[in-house]
Amino acid sequence: MSYEPKIEKALVVVTPDLIRPDDPMQSTLLKRAVSLAKRAGCELELFHVCYDGTLDFNLFADRADLQRARKTLADQQATQLAEVAARLKSKSISVRHEARWDSPRTDAILRKIAEAKPDIVMKQGQEHSYLFGLTTNTDWELARKSPAPLWLINDDVDDIQSIVAAIGNKTGDPDDATTAADYDLLGTAGFVANTFNAEIYPVNAYQVPPADGIVIGAEGIAVPVPPVAKKQKKNEEVVEHHTGAVRALAQYFGIPESNVYARNGRPSDVIPSVAKKVDADMIVMGANSISRLERLVRSVTVEPVIAETSCDILVVRESDLASVPDAKKKSFDGVPTYDLEYALTKPEATFESPQAVATAPGLSIALRQRILQAWEYDIRAEMAEENEGGPVGDIDVNALRKIDAAKQLLETKSSQAGENRPTLGSVSA
């Protein structure tokens, strides 16, 4: 199969409690994003929504104090995100990053998507039970409203090798097996398959409508059909129609006929069933913009499939007008406290003392240790140059002792932290 690359920028929505700034590649989301960036050559933009409800409204707190606390939290989390980005850049990945104070989280993400105009949005999928449209969550809302394809990452999936592409899936409409939107959907699935060297399995679910009780004979005469024969004939016609249409679409994309599945049943049942049969790592499917009330009274597919499967989900919505939620509260971007690349090359110009490095807020212990090591290396290099007859520099004779003391402080912090390492969203001090 051969598909032209379509993805130049991926927006990666970072979930606060799932990313370790000192070891971001432990995150399945970031591993998948880095894999996509390397294979497709696209840029990553990391986006983190900062918010703490206790800092939004407090009758007993000064308004200016609350604003300063919000700014401090946003800046610290922006610093943590900058560390994550720096570590990804070390893998030769083009990365941008932004931490924004905003709420509600879903609306903040939708506003960012509208601004950044990414080719795809990647987010860690969350486990949620589906209860007949009575509940909602960020994943489902983004699946229905995101103007860009939404890729929900599942921790149980190591790599993308098998892809189920949900084609058509029109309930009770045997005359509409596939639509123009299915070409876009299968094309997107094909791009992912080509990028990850995966196999595609087009799946079409349909439901046989009630038979009308008659068939037209050879001479154009209406002939009554017994109930069993009626159902069987109607079923054969629908199966033939759907199978033929999906096979033709698959053939257009160079997908083997043996990979095509057309099944009688509800899409919310058929898609997970076939995904399990082929051991799918990803399901690519469509979605429309409908309200919570409509989800309550209409047959839906996206939410139950997301809830019932343990693979990645890529939602490719049909083209329509995407509405951007209005901002009800003032949002602002966090600003990293330090230029981390400069801090690693010029630590003495960034921090007033080694102690300041050891207590720097927003930085992981591992990064603070690296900065102290860089500082020590610079001092020893200056001392060696001076001892060899080089120019006399302004060397603090007590600097190495201060660095050792700062290192010991960090070792104590590291042992106290143990397995409770800081995540993006927590504050390390």
LOKELUM-565254 format. One record per residue (C-alpha): residue number from 1; x, y, z. Coordinates in pm, 1 decimal. Layout:
<nodes>
NODE;NUM;X;Y;Z
...
</nodes>
This chain:
<nodes>
NODE;1;0.0;0.0;0.0
NODE;2;123.8;350.0;-75.3
NODE;3;-18.7;665.5;83.3
NODE;4;106.9;1019.7;79.0
NODE;5;191.8;1153.0;427.6
NODE;6;-71.2;1390.9;561.1
NODE;7;57.9;1471.4;909.7
NODE;8;297.8;1760.8;956.9
NODE;9;202.1;1863.6;1311.5
NODE;10;62.4;1659.3;1599.0
NODE;11;-85.4;1826.0;1907.2
NODE;12;-7.5;1607.4;2209.3
NODE;13;-243.2;1674.8;2500.6
NODE;14;-47.1;1593.0;2813.8
NODE;15;-237.5;1445.3;3107.8
NODE;16;-83.4;1589.0;3427.1
NODE;17;-55.6;1275.9;3640.2
NODE;18;79.9;1045.7;3366.3
NODE;19;405.4;1217.4;3263.3
NODE;20;734.2;1209.7;3453.3
NODE;21;951.7;1506.3;3349.8
NODE;22;1268.6;1315.1;3443.4
NODE;23;1168.8;1011.9;3231.4
NODE;24;891.1;1110.1;2986.4
NODE;25;940.0;803.0;2765.6
NODE;26;776.0;591.4;3033.7
NODE;27;453.7;744.1;2903.3
NODE;28;285.2;535.3;2631.2
NODE;29;142.6;858.6;2489.5
NODE;30;484.0;1016.4;2440.8
NODE;31;637.9;693.1;2312.5
NODE;32;364.8;677.0;2045.9
NODE;33;403.0;1048.7;1965.9
NODE;34;781.3;1018.8;1929.4
NODE;35;737.6;710.3;1711.5
NODE;36;495.4;902.1;1487.9
NODE;37;729.1;1203.3;1471.9
NODE;38;1028.5;990.3;1372.9
NODE;39;841.5;782.4;1115.6
NODE;40;630.9;1059.8;962.6
NODE;41;875.8;1346.5;1015.7
NODE;42;614.1;1562.8;1183.6
NODE;43;645.3;1825.8;1456.0
NODE;44;507.4;1768.4;1804.6
NODE;45;340.3;2037.6;2011.3
NODE;46;294.0;1944.3;2376.4
NODE;47;-5.5;2106.8;2544.0
NODE;48;-87.9;2098.7;2911.7
NODE;49;-397.3;2253.1;3072.6
NODE;50;-304.5;2391.9;3415.5
NODE;51;-590.4;2435.6;3656.7
NODE;52;-656.0;2414.1;4029.4
NODE;53;-1011.5;2483.6;4142.4
NODE;54;-895.3;2591.1;4488.1
NODE;55;-711.5;2883.0;4326.5
NODE;56;-1003.2;2988.6;4111.1
NODE;57;-1239.4;3116.1;4375.5
NODE;58;-1188.6;3157.3;4748.6
NODE;59;-1396.4;3387.5;4967.2
NODE;60;-1121.3;3418.4;5224.7
NODE;61;-826.3;3482.9;4992.7
NODE;62;-707.1;3808.8;4847.0
NODE;63;-774.7;3832.6;4474.9
NODE;64;-421.3;3945.1;4397.3
NODE;65;-279.3;3659.3;4605.8
NODE;66;-491.7;3408.9;4413.6
NODE;67;-371.0;3546.5;4081.5
NODE;68;-8.5;3525.2;4194.9
NODE;69;-64.4;3165.0;4307.4
NODE;70;-218.1;3075.5;3969.9
NODE;71;75.1;3235.3;3788.8
NODE;72;326.4;3053.2;4008.2
NODE;73;159.1;2717.0;3947.0
NODE;74;132.9;2777.5;3571.0
NODE;75;498.8;2885.3;3549.5
NODE;76;619.0;2582.2;3745.7
NODE;77;418.8;2344.2;3528.0
NODE;78;543.2;2526.0;3216.3
NODE;79;896.8;2465.9;3345.8
NODE;80;822.4;2095.9;3389.7
NODE;81;678.0;2078.1;3038.3
NODE;82;988.0;2254.5;2904.0
NODE;83;1198.4;1979.9;3063.6
NODE;84;987.4;1714.0;2891.4
NODE;85;1028.2;1897.0;2559.5
NODE;86;1404.3;1928.1;2610.8
NODE;87;1436.2;1553.6;2663.6
NODE;88;1236.6;1484.4;2346.5
NODE;89;1451.3;1731.2;2152.2
NODE;90;1753.7;1526.2;2256.5
NODE;91;1599.9;1248.1;2043.8
NODE;92;1611.3;1479.7;1738.9
NODE;93;1237.3;1551.7;1755.6
NODE;94;1098.8;1894.1;1663.4
NODE;95;899.3;1998.3;1971.0
NODE;96;703.0;2299.3;2084.9
NODE;97;528.0;2324.8;2419.8
NODE;98;268.4;2529.6;2603.2
NODE;99;118.2;2512.6;2951.7
NODE;100;-200.0;2718.6;2981.4
NODE;101;-415.0;2808.3;3279.0
NODE;102;-769.4;2753.2;3154.0
NODE;103;-1093.8;2568.2;3226.1
NODE;104;-1302.8;2363.5;3170.0
NODE;105;-1033.2;2128.5;3040.2
NODE;106;-1229.7;1999.9;2740.0
NODE;107;-1312.5;2352.3;2622.5
NODE;108;-951.3;2460.0;2674.5
NODE;109;-830.4;2173.7;2454.1
NODE;110;-1085.4;2255.9;2183.2
NODE;111;-976.8;2620.4;2183.5
NODE;112;-613.4;2513.3;2149.9
NODE;113;-698.4;2280.7;1859.4
NODE;114;-874.4;2568.2;1681.8
NODE;115;-569.0;2791.8;1732.9
NODE;116;-292.7;2542.5;1650.4
NODE;117;-473.4;2372.3;1359.7
NODE;118;-288.3;2040.7;1400.6
NODE;119;-321.7;1756.9;1153.4
NODE;120;-389.4;1516.7;1439.3
NODE;121;-451.1;1535.5;1814.8
NODE;122;-298.4;1271.9;2043.0
NODE;123;-420.9;1214.1;2397.7
NODE;124;-395.5;944.9;2662.2
NODE;125;-723.9;751.8;2661.4
NODE;126;-903.6;714.7;2993.0
NODE;127;-1115.1;420.4;3108.7
NODE;128;-1484.4;507.5;3136.4
NODE;129;-1797.0;295.2;3153.7
NODE;130;-2070.4;372.2;2902.9
NODE;131;-2415.7;421.9;3054.3
NODE;132;-2666.8;494.8;2775.0
NODE;133;-2558.7;853.1;2718.4
NODE;134;-2609.6;954.8;3082.2
NODE;135;-2241.2;1020.5;3142.1
NODE;136;-1977.1;1217.9;2956.7
NODE;137;-1603.3;1280.6;2973.9
NODE;138;-1325.3;1462.6;2792.1
NODE;139;-1246.1;1175.5;2553.7
NODE;140;-1603.7;1144.8;2430.8
NODE;141;-1652.3;1520.6;2400.7
NODE;142;-1331.8;1559.6;2199.3
NODE;143;-1429.2;1264.5;1977.5
NODE;144;-1754.6;1442.4;1893.8
NODE;145;-1621.8;1798.5;1866.9
NODE;146;-1254.3;1801.1;1766.0
NODE;147;-1208.2;1947.9;1416.3
NODE;148;-888.9;1740.7;1379.7
NODE;149;-862.1;1360.7;1396.1
NODE;150;-834.9;1244.8;1757.6
NODE;151;-596.8;961.8;1849.8
NODE;152;-667.0;815.0;2194.2
NODE;153;-368.7;613.6;2321.1
NODE;154;-415.6;293.6;2522.8
NODE;155;-142.3;175.6;2760.9
NODE;156;-209.2;-187.9;2667.3
NODE;157;-87.1;-134.4;2308.6
NODE;158;287.4;-154.2;2242.8
NODE;159;286.5;-84.2;1868.6
NODE;160;42.9;-42.0;1580.1
NODE;161;42.7;-358.5;1368.3
NODE;162;-327.2;-431.5;1308.2
NODE;163;-588.7;-164.1;1228.9
NODE;164;-966.8;-203.4;1211.9
NODE;165;-1125.6;63.7;990.9
NODE;166;-1497.1;102.5;1062.4
NODE;167;-1658.2;171.5;723.3
NODE;168;-2014.6;292.2;667.4
NODE;169;-2190.7;136.2;964.2
NODE;170;-2528.0;287.2;880.8
NODE;171;-2804.8;147.9;1097.9
NODE;172;-3105.1;12.7;911.5
NODE;173;-3004.8;156.7;573.6
NODE;174;-2892.1;-121.9;336.0
NODE;175;-2872.3;119.3;43.2
NODE;176;-2591.5;322.5;203.0
NODE;177;-2307.1;76.3;269.0
NODE;178;-2030.6;333.9;216.3
NODE;179;-2011.5;712.2;181.2
NODE;180;-1762.3;968.8;54.8
NODE;181;-1645.1;1019.2;413.4
NODE;182;-1527.8;657.7;418.8
NODE;183;-1261.7;741.0;160.9
NODE;184;-1116.1;1001.5;399.0
NODE;185;-1140.7;760.4;690.6
NODE;186;-975.3;472.5;506.2
NODE;187;-713.2;708.5;366.7
NODE;188;-624.0;817.4;721.1
NODE;189;-612.2;454.9;833.4
NODE;190;-390.2;384.7;534.1
NODE;191;-149.4;661.4;627.6
NODE;192;-113.8;520.7;980.0
NODE;193;-76.3;169.3;838.2
NODE;194;193.4;285.3;598.3
NODE;195;372.4;478.2;873.4
NODE;196;371.9;188.7;1121.0
NODE;197;383.3;-95.8;867.0
NODE;198;45.2;-224.9;985.1
NODE;199;-236.2;-430.6;828.3
NODE;200;-584.5;-280.2;769.3
NODE;201;-912.7;-466.9;820.0
NODE;202;-1214.7;-273.0;684.2
NODE;203;-1526.6;-352.6;889.3
NODE;204;-1885.2;-275.3;794.9
NODE;205;-2177.3;-335.9;1029.1
NODE;206;-2536.8;-333.5;909.2
NODE;207;-2881.5;-432.6;1033.1
NODE;208;-3136.4;-604.9;810.6
NODE;209;-3456.6;-395.8;801.4
NODE;210;-3799.8;-562.3;823.1
NODE;211;-3898.2;-738.8;497.5
NODE;212;-4192.5;-595.1;301.8
NODE;213;-4355.4;-934.8;250.9
NODE;214;-4336.8;-951.4;-129.9
NODE;215;-4083.5;-996.1;-409.2
NODE;216;-4118.8;-918.8;-776.8
NODE;217;-4121.7;-1228.3;-998.6
NODE;218;-3967.8;-1276.6;-1343.4
NODE;219;-4273.0;-1129.8;-1521.1
NODE;220;-4301.8;-830.9;-1288.6
NODE;221;-4573.3;-990.9;-1075.5
NODE;222;-4568.6;-939.1;-696.7
NODE;223;-4531.6;-1277.7;-531.5
NODE;224;-4589.8;-1330.1;-155.2
NODE;225;-4291.3;-1479.0;22.2
NODE;226;-4310.9;-1706.5;328.6
NODE;227;-4163.8;-1542.1;639.6
NODE;228;-3848.2;-1757.1;655.5
NODE;229;-3778.5;-1725.7;284.2
NODE;230;-3846.3;-1351.0;298.3
NODE;231;-3592.8;-1296.3;570.8
NODE;232;-3334.5;-1519.4;409.0
NODE;233;-3363.7;-1350.6;68.8
NODE;234;-3353.4;-1002.6;217.8
NODE;235;-3056.9;-1096.4;427.4
NODE;236;-2871.9;-1234.4;124.0
NODE;237;-2937.1;-914.0;-70.9
NODE;238;-2810.9;-691.1;210.6
NODE;239;-2503.8;-906.9;270.9
NODE;240;-2418.5;-905.3;-98.6
NODE;241;-2466.9;-529.6;-122.3
NODE;242;-2255.9;-443.0;182.2
NODE;243;-1982.7;-695.8;116.0
NODE;244;-1950.5;-585.7;-244.9
NODE;245;-1939.4;-216.5;-157.6
NODE;246;-1677.1;-255.4;114.8
NODE;247;-1465.2;-489.5;-97.5
NODE;248;-1470.4;-234.9;-380.9
NODE;249;-1358.0;39.1;-141.5
NODE;250;-1084.9;-186.5;-1.5
NODE;251;-967.2;-272.8;-352.3
NODE;252;-934.6;98.9;-430.1
NODE;253;-687.1;126.6;-140.3
NODE;254;-505.2;-194.9;-225.7
NODE;255;-638.0;-388.8;75.2
NODE;256;-679.9;-767.4;28.6
NODE;257;-1035.8;-896.0;-0.4
NODE;258;-961.3;-1146.9;274.6
NODE;259;-923.0;-856.0;519.3
NODE;260;-1281.4;-731.8;466.5
NODE;261;-1551.7;-797.7;726.0
NODE;262;-1920.8;-721.7;668.2
NODE;263;-2138.7;-832.9;959.3
NODE;264;-2506.3;-813.0;1054.3
NODE;265;-2548.5;-635.7;1385.5
NODE;266;-2509.4;-306.6;1563.8
NODE;267;-2179.5;-126.6;1496.1
NODE;268;-2117.1;-99.5;1870.9
NODE;269;-2120.3;-480.5;1885.1
NODE;270;-1963.7;-571.4;1549.8
NODE;271;-1661.4;-339.4;1568.1
NODE;272;-1532.6;-463.3;1907.9
NODE;273;-1601.0;-824.4;1800.9
NODE;274;-1392.2;-798.0;1483.9
NODE;275;-1123.9;-598.7;1666.2
NODE;276;-1087.9;-885.8;1910.9
NODE;277;-1084.2;-1142.8;1629.2
NODE;278;-797.2;-976.0;1440.6
NODE;279;-619.2;-867.4;1761.2
NODE;280;-643.7;-501.3;1657.8
NODE;281;-406.1;-241.9;1800.5
NODE;282;-613.9;46.9;1663.9
NODE;283;-971.2;119.0;1557.6
NODE;284;-1027.3;402.4;1310.2
NODE;285;-1385.8;525.8;1308.6
NODE;286;-1602.5;828.7;1238.3
NODE;287;-1813.9;1047.8;1465.2
NODE;288;-2069.6;1325.4;1435.0
NODE;289;-2132.9;1626.7;1655.5
NODE;290;-2432.2;1534.0;1873.4
NODE;291;-2542.2;1653.3;2214.7
NODE;292;-2567.7;1453.4;2536.3
NODE;293;-2946.3;1446.6;2493.0
NODE;294;-2909.4;1304.2;2142.5
NODE;295;-2671.4;1039.5;2275.4
NODE;296;-2942.0;943.6;2522.5
NODE;297;-3213.3;886.7;2261.4
NODE;298;-3010.5;779.0;1956.3
NODE;299;-2808.9;469.5;1881.4
NODE;300;-2441.6;569.9;1911.8
NODE;301;-2116.9;390.7;1838.0
NODE;302;-1815.8;597.2;1943.2
NODE;303;-1871.8;599.2;2318.8
NODE;304;-1942.5;226.1;2369.6
NODE;305;-1656.2;126.6;2137.1
NODE;306;-1412.5;349.0;2329.1
NODE;307;-1542.0;206.4;2658.3
NODE;308;-1540.2;-159.8;2554.9
NODE;309;-1212.4;-199.5;2364.3
NODE;310;-852.8;-206.0;2485.6
NODE;311;-680.4;-65.1;2179.0
NODE;312;-596.2;278.7;2042.1
NODE;313;-889.5;470.5;1893.3
NODE;314;-848.1;715.5;1604.8
NODE;315;-1162.0;921.5;1544.7
NODE;316;-1192.0;1086.2;1202.5
NODE;317;-1495.5;1310.7;1199.9
NODE;318;-1696.7;1396.6;891.4
NODE;319;-1638.7;1750.3;771.4
NODE;320;-1875.5;1994.6;937.4
NODE;321;-1863.5;2327.9;1110.8
NODE;322;-1672.5;2288.2;1437.5
NODE;323;-1772.1;2535.8;1707.7
NODE;324;-1503.8;2676.5;1937.5
NODE;325;-1620.8;2714.9;2299.2
NODE;326;-1614.9;3071.2;2430.5
NODE;327;-1370.1;3138.9;2711.4
NODE;328;-1575.5;3212.8;3023.8
NODE;329;-1267.8;3288.7;3232.2
NODE;330;-939.2;3460.0;3157.3
NODE;331;-670.3;3217.3;3049.5
NODE;332;-296.7;3275.5;3036.6
NODE;333;17.4;3084.9;2943.4
NODE;334;270.3;2968.7;3196.3
NODE;335;626.2;3087.6;3137.6
NODE;336;916.4;2851.9;3211.9
NODE;337;1122.5;2987.3;3499.6
NODE;338;1448.7;2893.2;3328.8
NODE;339;1592.2;2854.7;2982.2
NODE;340;1689.0;2492.2;3035.2
NODE;341;1928.2;2464.3;2741.6
NODE;342;2112.5;2773.2;2864.8
NODE;343;2101.9;2647.2;3224.7
NODE;344;2280.2;2326.4;3124.5
NODE;345;2554.6;2513.6;2938.1
NODE;346;2583.2;2818.9;3167.0
NODE;347;2456.7;2710.7;3511.0
NODE;348;2656.8;2974.2;3697.0
NODE;349;2490.0;3245.5;3487.5
NODE;350;2141.6;3102.9;3549.1
NODE;351;2152.1;3029.8;3921.9
NODE;352;2295.7;3241.7;4198.5
NODE;353;2434.0;2939.3;4383.5
NODE;354;2442.8;2557.1;4377.5
NODE;355;2193.6;2566.4;4662.4
NODE;356;1953.7;2751.2;4432.8
NODE;357;1985.3;2465.7;4183.7
NODE;358;1905.6;2205.8;4450.1
NODE;359;1591.1;2392.1;4556.6
NODE;360;1478.5;2510.8;4210.8
NODE;361;1098.6;2463.8;4182.7
NODE;362;948.3;2289.4;3882.9
NODE;363;1259.5;2091.7;3786.0
NODE;364;1302.3;1718.7;3836.2
NODE;365;1574.5;1596.0;4070.3
NODE;366;1748.5;1429.5;3775.5
NODE;367;1768.4;1756.8;3582.0
NODE;368;1895.6;1947.1;3887.0
NODE;369;2167.4;1683.6;3928.1
NODE;370;2267.9;1728.9;3562.1
NODE;371;2290.7;2106.9;3608.7
NODE;372;2514.1;2063.9;3913.3
NODE;373;2733.3;1820.0;3721.7
NODE;374;2764.3;2072.5;3437.3
NODE;375;2852.9;2344.2;3687.8
NODE;376;3119.2;2122.8;3848.7
NODE;377;3263.7;2034.5;3508.0
NODE;378;3293.1;2403.8;3415.7
NODE;379;3475.6;2484.1;3740.4
NODE;380;3719.3;2193.4;3708.3
NODE;381;3786.6;2285.8;3344.8
NODE;382;3870.3;2644.3;3448.5
NODE;383;4096.6;2521.4;3729.0
NODE;384;4281.1;2284.4;3495.0
NODE;385;4332.3;2560.4;3239.4
NODE;386;4468.0;2794.5;3506.0
NODE;387;4704.6;2528.3;3643.7
NODE;388;4842.6;2473.3;3294.7
NODE;389;4942.5;2837.9;3267.5
NODE;390;4625.2;2972.6;3116.9
NODE;391;4464.3;3305.4;3210.2
NODE;392;4368.9;3345.7;3574.9
NODE;393;3994.6;3333.4;3615.2
NODE;394;3758.0;3446.1;3888.1
NODE;395;3710.3;3101.5;4043.9
NODE;396;3518.4;3061.6;4367.9
NODE;397;3745.9;2835.1;4573.3
NODE;398;3447.4;2718.9;4778.2
NODE;399;3230.0;2643.7;4473.6
NODE;400;3309.4;2271.9;4460.2
NODE;401;3228.1;2234.7;4827.9
NODE;402;2896.3;2413.1;4773.5
NODE;403;2818.9;2187.6;4476.6
NODE;404;2891.9;1878.1;4685.3
NODE;405;2655.4;2005.4;4955.2
NODE;406;2384.0;2066.9;4694.0
NODE;407;2433.7;1717.0;4551.5
NODE;408;2396.0;1564.4;4896.9
NODE;409;2073.4;1758.9;4944.5
NODE;410;1939.8;1620.8;4615.4
NODE;411;2041.8;1267.1;4708.6
NODE;412;1840.8;1302.5;5027.7
NODE;413;1541.9;1431.6;4833.4
NODE;414;1574.2;1146.0;4584.3
NODE;415;1581.4;878.6;4855.3
NODE;416;1284.4;1037.5;5029.2
NODE;417;1088.2;1048.6;4704.8
NODE;418;1147.7;677.8;4634.0
NODE;419;882.6;555.2;4391.9
NODE;420;675.0;870.9;4440.1
NODE;421;850.4;1057.6;4165.2
NODE;422;706.4;1393.5;4055.4
NODE;423;469.0;1399.8;3762.0
NODE;424;377.4;1687.2;3535.1
NODE;425;129.4;1884.7;3743.3
NODE;426;291.2;1820.3;4080.4
NODE;427;543.0;2065.6;4218.4
NODE;428;892.8;1944.2;4299.3
NODE;429;1105.0;2154.0;4531.0
</nodes>
